[in-house]
């Protein structure tokens, strides 16, 4: 997901574009949140709604407004990477089934092992199975519906995108509706997000990536930067084999764009073999959002009022789906509803 080696490139060639900042810096700002990143991150900890509620309260206390963006359907150019992820998930699923079967057989086997060896082997298999299950995270429709219901209860604003969430996040930034985007996905930068906030882990400190500084310190124009990201490897097309990020960077300092790199390095000098399915033009349009004719968005809960009639049921829903005590939950809801009538 994102741009291969882009973080490494910025760390080496434009380190001044990354700063560790306290989220209090964004007081008074509106930030877009890439929901998908946190769906997986929070479910991995088995605290999906707990952590979404904690995140919302955390920013609310700092005077920061969040707009959560849910993913819509991806473009057809991303089918190959989605198929690859599907295959990866199938392998993880197969491994879980294999470990579960082996563990079951081990428990029933009374001939092959002495008691101590069997006990240790069962312990090892059980540990491997738990770890494999934890890595195999599947976000269900119920998970998404529960997060939306939580947002509807607490008045968190959100948008259900008709395309990928990052496209909407970046468009909101370009329109000036938000002043930054929270995601770990590096392709927010070539898509035009000027302030990308990464590595939010429910604490105060985050990593801020400044696109303007990236371009200035690397001495690349925005167009060249987009081409550089495509050459590194993105979700919308394959890459030129053996052409690493350092070579891609040096080549774009010498040549104007991907077309000139292909002409000189792939055709004339034959240094690299051009893949048949290297659809860089489509990737370029997608990263720049040139193909998406985005309309005004419906921001759900933009005008929010507490539903007093459903208050008891709503609190029960949160309580049933989180590990908060009644005191902890009430304290968080007080912070959320303090300025809402």
C-alpha positions in Angstrom: 0.0 0.0 0.0 1.4 3.4 -1.0 4.7 4.2 -2.7 7.6 1.8 -2.3 10.7 3.3 -0.7 9.2 6.9 -0.6 9.7 7.2 3.1 13.3 6.0 2.8 13.8 8.5 -0.1 12.5 11.5 2.0 14.6 10.4 5.0 17.8 10.5 2.9 17.2 13.3 0.4 14.7 15.6 2.2 14.9 14.8 5.9 13.9 18.4 6.8 10.4 17.6 5.4 9.6 15.3 8.3 9.1 16.6 11.7 8.0 15.1 15.0 5.2 17.3 16.3 2.6 17.4 19.1 -1.0 17.2 17.9 -1.7 20.3 19.9 -0.1 22.1 16.9 -3.3 21.4 15.0 -5.6 23.2 17.5 -8.4 24.9 15.5 -7.7 22.8 12.4 -9.9 20.3 10.6 -8.2 17.1 9.7 -9.3 14.3 7.3 -8.8 10.7 8.6 -8.3 7.7 6.4 -10.6 5.3 8.2 -9.2 2.1 6.6 -5.8 2.5 8.2 -7.3 2.6 11.7 -9.9 -0.2 11.0 -7.1 -2.7 10.7 -4.8 -1.1 13.3 -7.5 -1.0 16.0 -9.0 -4.4 15.2 -5.6 -5.9 15.5 -5.6 -4.8 19.1 -9.2 -6.3 19.6 -10.3 -2.8 20.6 -12.0 -1.5 17.4 -14.6 0.8 18.9 -12.6 1.5 22.1 -9.8 3.1 20.1 -12.0 5.0 17.6 -13.7 6.5 20.6 -10.4 7.2 22.3 -9.0 8.8 19.1 -12.0 11.1 18.7 -11.9 12.2 22.4 -8.1 12.8 22.1 -8.4 15.2 19.2 -11.6 16.8 20.7 -9.7 17.7 23.9 -7.1 19.4 21.8 -9.7 21.5 19.9 -9.2 19.6 16.6 -12.1 18.6 14.4 -11.9 15.3 12.5 -13.7 14.2 9.3 -13.5 10.4 8.8 -13.4 9.1 5.2 -14.7 5.6 4.4 -13.4 3.9 1.3 -15.5 3.4 -1.8 -14.7 1.1 -4.8 -11.1 1.2 -6.0 -10.2 2.0 -9.7 -9.8 -0.9 -12.2 -6.1 -0.1 -12.4 -5.7 -1.4 -8.8 -7.2 -4.8 -9.6 -3.8 -6.5 -9.9 -2.6 -5.3 -6.5 -5.9 -6.3 -4.9 -5.6 -9.8 -6.4 -2.1 -10.1 -5.0 -3.5 -9.1 -1.5 -6.3 -11.7 -1.9 -3.8 -14.4 -2.7 -1.8 -13.4 0.4 -4.9 -13.6 2.5 -5.7 -17.0 1.1 -2.2 -18.2 2.1 -2.7 -16.9 5.6 -6.1 -18.6 5.8 -4.5 -21.9 4.7 -1.8 -21.6 7.3 -4.4 -21.1 10.0 -6.3 -24.2 8.9 -3.1 -26.2 8.7 -2.0 -25.2 12.2 -5.5 -25.8 13.7 -5.6 -29.3 12.1 -2.0 -30.1 13.3 -2.9 -28.9 16.8 -6.0 -31.0 16.9 -4.1 -34.1 15.7 -1.4 -33.5 18.2 -3.9 -33.4 21.1 -5.4 -36.7 19.9 -2.1 -38.5 19.3 -1.2 -40.7 22.3 1.6 -42.7 20.7 4.3 -40.5 19.0 5.5 -38.3 21.8 6.3 -38.6 25.5 4.1 -36.5 27.7 6.6 -33.6 28.2 7.4 -33.4 24.5 3.7 -33.5 23.6 2.9 -30.7 26.1 5.7 -28.5 24.7 4.7 -29.2 21.1 1.0 -28.3 21.8 2.1 -25.1 23.5 4.3 -24.2 20.4 1.5 -24.9 18.0 -1.1 -23.0 20.0 1.2 -20.0 20.1 1.8 -20.2 16.3 -2.0 -20.5 15.7 -2.8 -17.4 17.8 -0.1 -15.4 16.1 -1.3 -16.5 12.6 -4.9 -15.5 13.5 -3.8 -12.1 14.8 -2.0 -11.4 11.5 -5.0 -12.4 9.5 -7.3 -9.4 10.0 -10.5 -9.3 8.0 -12.7 -6.2 8.2 -16.3 -7.2 8.0 -19.4 -5.2 7.0 -20.5 -5.5 10.7 -17.2 -3.8 11.8 -17.8 -0.9 9.4 -21.5 -0.6 10.4 -20.5 -0.6 14.1 -18.0 2.2 13.6 -20.5 4.2 11.6 -23.1 3.7 14.4 -20.5 4.9 17.0 -19.9 8.0 14.9 -23.6 8.6 14.6 -23.9 8.4 18.4 -21.0 10.7 19.3 -21.5 13.1 16.3 -18.3 12.4 14.6 -18.4 13.7 11.0 -17.8 11.3 8.2 -18.0 10.9 4.4 -18.8 7.6 2.6 -16.6 8.0 -0.5 -17.7 6.9 -4.0 -14.0 6.2 -4.7 -10.9 5.5 -2.6 -10.7 7.4 0.7 -7.3 8.9 -0.1 -8.7 10.6 -3.2 -11.4 12.3 -1.1 -8.9 13.2 1.7 -6.6 14.8 -0.8 -9.4 16.7 -2.6 -10.6 18.0 0.8 -7.1 19.3 1.4 -6.8 21.0 -2.0 -10.2 22.7 -1.5 -9.1 24.0 1.9 -11.8 22.1 3.8 -9.2 20.3 5.8 -5.7 21.5 6.8 -4.1 18.0 6.9 -4.7 14.3 6.5 -4.1 11.5 8.9 -2.9 8.3 7.3 0.1 6.1 7.0 -0.3 5.8 3.3 2.5 7.6 1.5 0.6 8.1 -1.8 -1.2 11.0 -0.1 1.9 13.1 -1.0 1.9 12.6 -4.8 -1.9 13.0 -4.6 -1.4 16.5 -3.4 -1.8 16.4 0.4 0.4 19.2 1.6 0.4 18.0 5.3 0.4 14.3 5.9 0.2 13.2 9.5 1.6 9.7 10.0 2.2 7.2 12.9 -0.6 8.3 15.1 -0.7 5.7 17.9 -3.2 7.4 20.3 -0.4 9.5 21.8 0.4 13.2 21.4 3.4 12.8 19.1 3.0 12.3 15.3 5.2 12.5 12.3 4.3 15.4 10.0 5.3 15.2 6.3 5.3 18.5 4.4 5.0 18.1 0.7 6.3 21.6 -0.1 9.4 20.9 1.8 9.8 17.5 0.1 9.8 19.2 -3.3 12.0 22.1 -2.2 14.7 19.9 -0.6 14.7 17.2 -3.3 14.7 19.9 -6.0 11.9 18.2 -7.8 8.8 19.8 -9.4 5.5 18.4 -8.4 5.1 16.7 -11.8 8.6 15.1 -11.5 7.8 14.0 -8.0 4.6 12.2 -9.2 6.7 10.4 -11.9 9.3 9.5 -9.3 6.6 7.9 -7.2 5.4 5.9 -10.2 8.9 4.7 -10.9 9.3 3.7 -7.2 6.2 1.5 -7.5 2.6 2.4 -6.7 -0.7 0.6 -6.5 -1.9 1.6 -10.0 0.7 -0.1 -12.2 3.8 -2.3 -12.1 7.4 -0.8 -12.1 10.4 -1.0 -14.2 12.4 -4.0 -12.9 15.8 -3.2 -11.3 15.2 0.5 -11.4 15.5 1.5 -7.7 14.5 4.8 -6.0 18.0 6.3 -6.1 18.4 5.6 -9.8 14.9 6.9 -10.5 15.7 10.1 -8.6 19.0 10.7 -10.5 17.3 9.9 -13.8 14.6 12.5 -13.2 17.3 15.1 -12.4 18.7 14.3 -15.8 15.5 13.7 -17.8 12.2 15.6 -17.7 9.7 12.7 -17.2 9.1 9.0 -17.5 8.7 9.3 -21.3 12.3 10.5 -21.6 13.6 7.9 -19.2 11.9 5.1 -21.3 13.3 6.6 -24.5 16.9 6.9 -23.2 17.3 4.1 -20.6 14.9 1.4 -21.9 15.1 1.9 -25.7 18.4 3.6 -26.7 20.7 2.3 -23.9 18.7 -0.9 -23.2 19.7 -0.7 -19.5 16.2 -1.7 -18.3 13.5 -3.8 -19.8 10.2 -2.0 -20.2 7.3 -4.1 -18.9 4.4 -4.6 -21.3 1.8 -3.6 -18.6 3.7 -0.5 -17.4 0.7 1.9 -17.6 2.4 5.0 -16.1 0.0 7.4 -17.8 -3.1 6.0 -16.0 -1.1 5.9 -12.7 -0.1 9.5 -13.3 -3.8 10.6 -13.8 -4.9 8.6 -10.8 -2.3 9.9 -8.4 -3.0 13.5 -9.5 -6.8 12.8 -9.3 -7.2 14.0 -12.9 -9.8 11.3 -13.7 -12.0 11.9 -10.7 -14.7 14.5 -11.2 -15.4 15.0 -7.5 -18.6 16.7 -6.5 -19.6 18.2 -3.2 -19.6 15.6 -0.5 -22.3 14.8 2.0 -20.7 15.2 5.4 -22.8 13.0 7.7 -23.4 14.5 11.2 -22.4 17.9 9.9 -25.3 19.3 11.9 -25.5 17.1 14.9 -27.8 17.0 17.9 -27.9 14.4 20.7 -30.7 11.9 20.3 -32.1 12.0 23.8 -34.8 9.3 23.1 -32.1 6.8 22.1 -29.5 7.8 24.7 -29.9 4.7 26.9 -29.7 2.4 23.9 -26.8 4.2 22.5 -24.8 4.1 25.7 -25.6 0.4 26.0 -24.3 -0.2 22.4 -21.0 1.5 23.2 -20.7 -0.3 26.6 -21.5 -3.7 25.0 -18.9 -3.2 22.3 -16.0 -1.7 24.3 -14.1 -2.6 27.5 -14.7 0.8 29.1 -16.2 0.9 32.6 -19.3 3.0 33.1 -17.2 5.7 34.7 -14.6 5.7 31.9 -17.3 5.8 29.2 -19.3 8.6 30.9 -16.1 10.7 31.3 -15.4 10.4 27.5 -19.0 11.2 26.6 -18.9 14.3 28.8 -15.9 15.6 26.8 -17.6 14.9 23.5 -21.0 16.4 24.4 -19.7 19.3 26.4 -20.4 21.9 23.7 -23.3 20.1 22.0 -26.9 20.9 23.0 
